Amino acid sequence: MNVGVLASGSGTNLQALIEAGGRGQLDPARLVIVGVNVPGCGALERAARAALPTFVLDHKRFADRAAFDRALVEELRRHGVELVVLAGGMRLVTPVFLDAFPQRVINIHPALLPSFPGTHAQRQAIEHGVRVSGCTVHFVDAATDSGPIIAQAAVPVLESDDEDTLRLRILGEEHRLLPAVVRAIAHGRVTVEGRRVRLQGAADAGLADGRLRSL
Ligand code: GRF
């Protein structure tokens, strides 16, 4: 299954996918293209270092969100992409984009959804005083961080945490969860029934019932 990754940040989740792919842990998925909307971002450098094809689409150069999404779809189709992974960025996607890849766009969010959607999820968790947070990989739908949940991983929130220490603890889990989900999807083990996502025989893809097997 050909995977396209869209990112706009430092790209550590992209790096985790690249390294999992290098170890054969994404099979039968393979990364075919990395697209970014922030020229010069870390994700672009990481992709180049891994000799992955890239494209840059600067959203500021498009008249509106739909025009930007049309260009994105064109680029991804040109590379034969079958699964789109939003790995840190480009969270808002229009129906133009979603209709082009039905149930084939996934996102990773640094909180246990439906708690703390949107930006600064880690800050929201600390300010709310929760004792447990984590990350969620979900299918993308038209609303923000609201699509069917595929898998989650939890981490403790410590008294001593600030936004950054919690962010790093969650990132550690993101880097394990995202490749495991990509692999499970590529194996055809993920099906959606309404809001419920079923993971069939996913234990050997690193997931058991939507949690990392080690949890
Ligand atoms: C991650 O925390 C991810 O959950 C969120 O954006 C951040 C991206 O980090 N959607 P990176 O660019 O993968 O390092």
Residues whose N, C-alpha, C, O or C-beta is under 5 A from the ligand:
A	BS01	GRF	G9 S10 G11 T12 N13 L14 A87 G88 G89 I108 H109 P110
